[in-house]
């Protein structure tokens, strides 16, 4: 009988195994299945965070994160020698944290990009709709932009 796997287990990355597979890649330039799977788990697991789960373009965010993390892998950006200090103790940096930060930043950048795109599309739509409503074809104005009457009223008295 197959064991049921929870979401937490499905996206869990063992830090020691991840560090070991990352070390193997840095030493041999051979991407193991474990390393690729761990990178994938980081991106998909982060997408279930409450900050990101409700976006319609979540798959795009995951794709961006995967690209950025694989790019950091291929350039060997993670520094094994870097150390952090907590409570007076030094410890090696956590590669899971490093790659999660890359994925998080990729998610945030995708959200910013989509918001800019949505805003540009909204402005274009408003401009086109306003032009269409003003040019009804028979010379009568169908649409008056809200607030335009007040502006005309105040400008006429000057």
Beta strands, then each sheet from edge to edge (+ up, - down):
strand 1: 83-86
strand 2: 89-92
sheet 1: 1+ 2-
end
